[in-house]
Amino acid sequence: MKIFCESSGGWRVTRMVGADVRRRGLVTSSPTSAFTMVEIAISLAVIGIALVSIIGVLPIGMHTQRDNREETIINQDATVMMEAIRGGARGLDDLTNYVYAITNYWTNITSHATGINGYTFTNFSVPATYYCSGSCLTNGANIVGLLSTPEYVDSSSYLPIPSLIYGGISNHVVAYVHSISGPAVEKPPQNNDIIVGSSFGYRILCVNAPVAVDTNLFNLSLNPNGPPEYYKQLAANLHELRLTFLWPQQPSGNLGPGRQTFRTTIAGQITQINTNSQWLYFYQSQSFTNAP
């Protein structure tokens, strides 16, 4: 340390210990403070409680986000499927990338025969007692035509009928679909079976139902001439389309808790087309027919 010396009139270097420095007022010292172990423990406990609360909320938020994303996909896909069926679309061949199976559970009310018609992209399984052959899901027309199968058809001509009071065949159509909307990585030309198999999918219960009527119209004692003409017109030109979406379709074959039904009323005639000995049905919303 340099100290000015009055006797010699100059600066000289001298050595001073800490006590001398503090005593001479050259250095000002302050007391040292710190956290105690108790304070640190309390702080860690508060942080731990906050982290536990945050971690407990995260799964709920992630589940809510997943549910919202799935509902958004269902709403978007339902619009596509509803418009395709209602418009009798025959050129939506892109549906073959998403609809990978269709099953029709049918019952013949007259003969009490039952069966299952199964259709995939490469194969079909149709009992000999109902439909001679079948169509694979190789184009959009086959898919829309099968999804538009009426709930009730005649057991001999397979034409749509308004009810089963005089017999006929009841159809219950189920489609298995990979989501049309959603992440681009899951969409064609993706050919990785693992990615495609784990993508979001769902089932569609397709009901092409006739208009609801009063069953007293078929009581011959009350109506000796049969149902009135206005009902015949409605039965031939007005139908209710109901699409019930069940999701998610899991790899094990089970279904998740998601349920939502979309319905609309379609005015127009249903056209029947025979393809490969398989009856396909298409709505003709601009075409109407007179009741027989």
C-alpha positions in Angstrom: 0.0 0.0 0.0 1.3 3.5 -0.8 1.3 6.0 2.1 2.4 9.7 1.8 5.2 10.4 4.3 5.3 14.1 5.5 8.9 13.9 6.8 10.4 12.8 3.5 7.9 14.7 1.4 7.1 11.6 -0.8 5.3 8.3 -1.2 6.6 5.1 0.2 5.3 1.5 0.1 4.3 -0.1 3.4 2.5 -3.3 4.4 -0.5 -3.2 6.6 -2.6 -6.1 8.0 -6.3 -6.2 7.8 -6.9 -5.1 11.4 -4.8 -2.0 10.8 -6.6 -1.2 7.6 -10.0 -1.4 9.2 -8.8 0.6 12.3 -7.4 3.4 10.1 -10.7 3.6 8.3 -9.3 2.7 4.9 -11.8 -0.2 4.4 -15.4 -0.3 5.4 -16.8 -3.8 6.2 -20.5 -5.0 6.3 -22.0 -8.1 7.9 -22.5 -11.2 5.7 -26.2 -12.5 5.3 -27.5 -15.9 3.8 -30.6 -18.2 3.7 -30.9 -20.7 6.4 -31.7 -24.4 5.8 -35.2 -23.9 7.1 -35.9 -21.1 4.6 -34.5 -23.2 1.7 -36.7 -26.2 2.7 -39.8 -24.0 2.8 -39.0 -22.6 -0.7 -38.5 -26.0 -2.1 -41.8 -27.2 -0.6 -43.7 -24.2 -2.2 -42.1 -24.9 -5.6 -42.8 -28.6 -5.3 -46.5 -28.0 -4.6 -46.8 -25.6 -7.6 -45.1 -28.1 -9.9 -47.4 -30.9 -8.8 -50.4 -28.7 -9.6 -49.1 -27.8 -13.0 -48.2 -31.4 -13.9 -51.7 -32.5 -12.8 -53.3 -29.9 -15.1 -51.2 -30.8 -18.2 -52.8 -34.2 -19.0 -56.3 -32.6 -18.8 -55.2 -29.9 -21.2 -53.7 -32.4 -23.6 -56.9 -34.5 -23.5 -59.0 -31.5 -24.1 -56.9 -30.5 -27.1 -57.0 -34.0 -28.5 -60.8 -34.1 -28.1 -61.2 -30.7 -29.8 -58.9 -31.8 -32.7 -60.9 -35.0 -33.2 -64.3 -33.2 -33.1 -62.9 -30.7 -35.7 -61.9 -33.6 -38.0 -65.2 -35.3 -37.6 -67.1 -32.1 -38.5 -65.0 -31.5 -41.6 -65.2 -35.2 -42.8 -69.0 -35.3 -42.1 -69.5 -32.4 -44.5 -67.6 -34.2 -47.2 -69.4 -37.5 -46.7 -72.8 -35.9 -46.4 -72.4 -33.9 -49.6 -71.0 -36.9 -51.5 -74.0 -39.1 -50.6 -76.6 -36.3 -50.9 -75.4 -35.3 -54.4 -75.1 -38.9 -55.7 -71.4 -38.3 -56.5 -69.7 -40.9 -58.8 -66.3 -39.4 -59.4 -64.9 -39.0 -55.9 -62.2 -41.7 -56.5 -60.1 -40.1 -53.8 -62.4 -41.8 -51.3 -60.6 -45.1 -52.0 -57.6 -43.7 -50.0 -59.8 -43.3 -46.9 -62.7 -45.7 -46.9 -61.0 -49.1 -46.5 -64.0 -51.3 -45.6 -67.8 -51.3 -45.8 -70.1 -53.9 -44.1 -73.8 -54.4 -44.6 -75.7 -56.4 -42.0 -79.0 -57.4 -43.6 -82.1 -59.3 -42.6 -84.8 -60.6 -44.8 -88.0 -60.1 -42.9 -90.0 -62.5 -45.2 -87.7 -65.5 -45.0 -85.9 -64.6 -41.8 -82.6 -65.0 -43.5 -79.6 -62.9 -42.3 -76.2 -62.2 -43.6 -73.2 -59.9 -43.8 -71.9 -58.3 -47.0 -68.3 -57.2 -46.7 -66.4 -55.0 -49.1 -62.7 -53.9 -49.2 -60.4 -52.5 -51.8 -59.2 -55.9 -52.9 -62.0 -58.3 -52.0 -65.7 -58.7 -51.1 -67.7 -61.3 -49.3 -71.4 -61.6 -50.3 -73.6 -64.6 -49.3 -75.3 -66.3 -52.2 -78.7 -65.7 -50.7 -78.4 -61.9 -51.3 -76.8 -60.3 -54.3 -75.1 -62.6 -56.8 -71.7 -61.0 -56.7 -70.2 -57.8 -55.4 -68.1 -54.7 -56.0 -64.7 -53.9 -54.5 -64.0 -50.4 -53.2 -61.9 -49.5 -56.2 -63.6 -46.3 -57.1 -65.7 -43.5 -55.6 -68.9 -44.6 -57.3 -68.9 -48.0 -55.6 -68.3 -46.4 -52.2 -71.0 -43.8 -52.5 -73.4 -46.3 -54.0 -72.9 -48.7 -51.1 -73.2 -46.0 -48.5 -76.5 -44.9 -50.0 -78.1 -48.3 -49.7 -81.7 -47.7 -48.5 -82.6 -48.9 -45.0 -85.5 -50.9 -46.5 -85.6 -52.6 -50.0 -87.9 -55.0 -51.7 -86.7 -58.6 -51.4 -87.2 -59.4 -55.1 -86.5 -56.2 -57.0 -84.3 -54.5 -54.3 -86.0 -51.2 -54.9 -86.4 -48.8 -52.0 -89.6 -49.3 -50.0 -91.2 -47.1 -47.3 -91.5 -49.7 -44.6 -91.3 -53.5 -43.9 -95.0 -53.9 -43.1 -95.4 -56.1 -46.2 -92.0 -57.7 -45.9 -88.6 -56.8 -47.5 -85.0 -56.5 -46.5 -83.5 -54.3 -43.7 -80.0 -53.0 -44.3 -77.5 -51.8 -41.7 -74.5 -50.2 -43.4 -71.2 -49.5 -41.5 -68.2 -47.9 -43.1 -64.6 -48.0 -41.7 -62.7 -44.8 -42.6 -59.3 -43.2 -42.1 -59.8 -39.5 -41.5 -59.9 -37.4 -44.6 -58.7 -34.3 -42.7 -55.8 -34.2 -40.3 -52.0 -34.2 -40.5 -50.5 -34.3 -44.0 -48.0 -36.9 -43.0 -50.8 -39.5 -42.6 -52.3 -38.9 -46.1 -51.5 -40.5 -49.4 -49.0 -41.3 -50.9 -48.0 -42.4 -47.4 -47.5 -46.1 -47.6 -46.0 -46.8 -44.2 -48.4 -49.3 -42.6 -47.4 -48.3 -39.1 -48.2 -44.6 -39.7 -51.4 -45.4 -41.6 -52.5 -47.9 -39.0 -52.0 -45.5 -36.1 -53.7 -42.6 -37.8 -57.0 -41.3 -36.6 -60.0 -43.3 -37.9 -63.7 -43.8 -37.2 -66.8 -45.7 -38.2 -69.8 -44.4 -39.9 -73.3 -45.9 -39.4 -75.1 -44.9 -42.6 -78.9 -44.9 -42.5 -80.8 -43.9 -45.6 -84.3 -44.0 -44.1 -87.7 -43.3 -45.6 -89.8 -40.5 -44.1 -91.5 -41.3 -40.9 -95.2 -42.1 -41.3 -98.3 -43.0 -39.2 -98.6 -46.7 -39.4 -102.4 -46.4 -39.3 -102.1 -45.5 -43.0 -101.5 -49.2 -43.7 -104.6 -50.3 -41.9 -106.8 -51.5 -44.6 -109.9 -51.3 -42.4 -109.3 -47.5 -42.0 -107.9 -47.0 -45.5 -109.5 -49.6 -47.9 -107.7 -48.1 -50.9 -104.3 -48.2 -49.3 -102.1 -45.3 -48.1 -103.1 -41.9 -49.5 -101.5 -40.4 -52.5 -99.6 -37.7 -50.6 -97.8 -40.3 -48.6 -96.8 -42.2 -51.7 -95.3 -39.1 -53.1 -93.3 -38.5 -49.9 -92.2 -42.1 -49.8 -90.9 -41.9 -53.3 -89.3 -38.4 -53.2 -88.2 -37.7 -49.6 -85.7 -39.5 -47.5 -83.7 -38.9 -44.3 -80.0 -39.4 -44.3 -78.4 -40.1 -40.9 -74.6 -40.5 -40.5 -73.5 -41.5 -37.0 -69.7 -41.2 -36.4 -68.1 -43.4 -33.8 -64.5 -42.6 -32.9 -61.7 -43.3 -32.5 -61.3 -46.6 -34.3 -58.5 -48.3 -32.4 -56.1 -50.9 -33.8 -57.6 -53.6 -31.6 -61.0 -53.0 -33.2 -62.5 -51.3 -30.3 -64.1 -47.9 -30.3 -63.5 -44.8 -28.2 -66.2 -42.7 -26.5 -66.8 -40.3 -29.4 -70.3 -40.2 -30.8 -72.0 -37.7 -33.1 -74.9 -37.9 -35.5 -75.4 -35.7 -38.6 -78.8 -35.8 -40.4 -80.4 -34.1 -43.3 -83.5 -34.5 -45.4 -83.0 -35.2 -49.1 -85.7 -34.5 -51.7 -85.4 -36.4 -54.9 -85.5 -39.9 -56.4 -83.1 -42.7 -55.6 -81.6 -44.3 -58.7 -80.8 -48.0 -58.7 -77.8 -49.2 -60.7 -76.6 -52.8 -61.1 -72.8 -53.1 -61.3 -71.1 -56.5 -61.3 -74.5 -58.0 -60.1 -74.3 -55.6 -57.2 -77.0 -53.0 -56.6 -75.8 -49.5 -56.0 -78.0 -46.6 -55.1 -77.5 -42.9 -55.8 -79.6 -39.8 -54.9 -80.9 -37.7 -57.7 -81.7 -34.5 -55.9 -82.9 -32.8 -59.1 -85.1 -35.7 -60.3 -88.6 -36.6 -58.9 -91.0 -39.4 -59.7 -94.7 -39.8 -59.4 -96.0 -42.4 -57.0 -97.3 -45.6 -58.6 
